[in-house]
């Protein structure tokens, strides 16, 4: 719940700073114009990998008629929250470099969506604390 609320607060801040006007059509890139990753810090990369793991699990479950395993979802959401909080503690979200800031905001927006998907209808997700 805390990670979700923190995501919401950071996304509101990004909108206030005019880095993201509409988060539903938000366009962000992982690569700078030279082809290098914007997300170079280990915590950024761990969060991105965690999100890819969740995406893989979602795709795997979408092709199976079985109900998703709540224990797997709980483990994934706990891991996601931990990785997000490490990222939040280590990285300056609103970096002076616009491309890096946009990539970090993209990670936050994706994290928010992943948390909402993993805990859908199980717990209340506050937009603020």
C-alpha positions in Angstrom: 0.0 0.0 0.0 2.8 2.4 0.9 4.6 1.8 -2.4 1.4 2.3 -4.4 0.7 5.6 -2.6 4.3 6.7 -3.1 3.9 6.0 -6.8 0.8 8.1 -7.0 2.4 11.0 -5.1 5.5 10.9 -7.4 3.3 10.8 -10.5 1.3 13.8 -9.3 4.6 15.6 -8.7 5.7 14.8 -12.3 2.5 16.2 -13.6 3.0 19.4 -11.5 6.5 19.7 -12.9 5.1 19.3 -16.4 7.1 16.2 -17.0 4.0 14.1 -17.7 0.7 15.7 -18.6 -1.4 12.6 -19.3 -0.1 9.4 -17.7 -2.5 7.2 -19.7 -0.6 8.3 -22.9 2.7 8.9 -21.3 5.6 8.2 -23.6 9.0 7.3 -22.2 12.1 5.7 -23.5 14.8 3.5 -22.0 17.5 4.6 -24.4 19.2 8.0 -24.8 19.9 9.3 -28.3 23.3 7.6 -28.3 21.7 4.2 -27.6 22.7 3.9 -24.0 20.3 3.1 -21.2 19.0 6.0 -19.2 18.5 3.6 -16.3 22.1 2.9 -15.3 21.8 2.5 -11.5 21.6 -1.0 -10.1 18.4 -0.2 -8.3 16.8 1.1 -11.5 17.8 -2.1 -13.3 16.6 -4.4 -10.5 13.2 -2.6 -10.6 13.0 -2.9 -14.3 13.9 -6.6 -14.2 11.3 -7.2 -11.5 8.6 -5.5 -13.7 9.7 -7.8 -16.6 9.3 -10.8 -14.3 5.8 -9.7 -13.4 4.9 -9.1 -17.1 6.1 -12.6 -17.9 3.9 -14.0 -15.1 0.9 -12.0 -16.4 1.4 -13.4 -19.9 1.9 -16.9 -18.6 -1.3 -16.7 -16.6 -3.3 -15.2 -19.4 -2.7 -18.3 -21.5 -3.8 -20.6 -18.7 -7.4 -21.3 -17.8 -6.5 -21.7 -14.1 -7.0 -19.0 -11.5 -3.7 -17.1 -10.9 -1.8 -18.4 -7.8 -2.4 -15.8 -5.0 0.8 -16.9 -3.3 2.8 -16.1 -6.4 1.1 -12.8 -6.7 1.8 -12.0 -3.1 5.5 -12.9 -3.5 5.8 -10.8 -6.7 4.0 -7.8 -5.1 6.2 -8.0 -2.0 9.4 -8.2 -4.2 8.1 -5.3 -6.4 7.4 -3.1 -3.4 10.9 -3.8 -2.0 12.6 -3.1 -5.3 10.6 0.1 -5.8 11.4 1.4 -2.3 15.1 0.7 -2.9 14.8 2.6 -6.2 13.0 5.5 -4.4 15.6 5.7 -1.7 18.6 5.6 -4.0 17.5 7.6 -7.1 16.6 11.2 -7.5 13.4 10.8 -9.4 13.3 14.3 -10.9 16.8 14.2 -12.2 18.2 17.3 -13.9 18.5 15.2 -17.0 15.0 15.2 -18.6 15.5 11.8 -20.3 16.6 10.1 -17.1 13.7 11.8 -15.2 11.2 10.6 -17.9 12.6 7.0 -17.8 12.3 7.0 -14.0 8.7 8.3 -14.2 8.0 5.6 -16.6 9.3 3.0 -14.1 7.1 4.5 -11.5 4.0 4.5 -13.7 4.6 0.9 -14.7 5.2 0.0 -11.0 1.9 1.5 -10.0 0.0 -0.4 -12.7 1.8 -3.7 -11.8 1.0 -3.3 -8.1 -2.7 -2.6 -8.9 -2.8 -5.7 -11.1 -1.1 -8.0 -8.6 -3.3 -7.0 -5.7 -6.5 -6.5 -7.7 -9.6 -6.8 -5.4 -7.5 -8.0 -2.5 -6.6 -4.8 -0.6 -7.4 -1.1 -0.7 -4.8 0.9 -2.6 -4.7 4.5 -1.3 -3.7 7.3 -3.7 -2.1 9.2 -0.8 -1.1 8.6 2.8 
